[in-house]
Amino acid sequence: MIYITRKEHFNAAHKLYNTNWSEEKNLAVFGPCANANWHGHNFDLYVTVKGKPDPETGFVMNYKDLSKLVRDSIIERVDHKNLNLDVDFLQGKLPSCETLIYEFWQLLAPVIPRVAPNCQLHALKLFETHNNYAEYFGE
């Protein structure tokens, strides 16, 4: 099995705020991420797929196809958006890095084999900052 990874980038704003909690509790748990006027991140998304290389191309999956798939399925829907307000698949969900990566998986996992039949999604890694990231393996 060979693993390949494509990195994509997007910018987005969000607010971490639980409406069932008081302002004080939200600030205590989420700190500046609960800012009433939102805040933004420069996200980096690493998409790793796995498969056996095609004998004719040597590719597990064409990187151009993987990039287009990620851009069409995710990036175009979240880039320069307010994740709380503008993104349909995040409506009613707290847009933490953990929620984002889980929802991204739900969008990508079923479509990758349609483009590359001998390939499947292996892992997602989403960097929210240089120091903070989440990983998901579909478990």
Secondary structure, DSSP 4 states (H G I P E B T S, - for coil): -EEEEEEEEEEEEE----TTS-HHHHHHHHGGGG-TT-EEEEEEEEEEEEEPPPTTT--SS-HHHHHHHHIIIIIHHHTTEETTTT-GGGTTS---HHHHHHHHHHHHTTTHHHHSTTEEEEEEEEESSSS-EEEE---
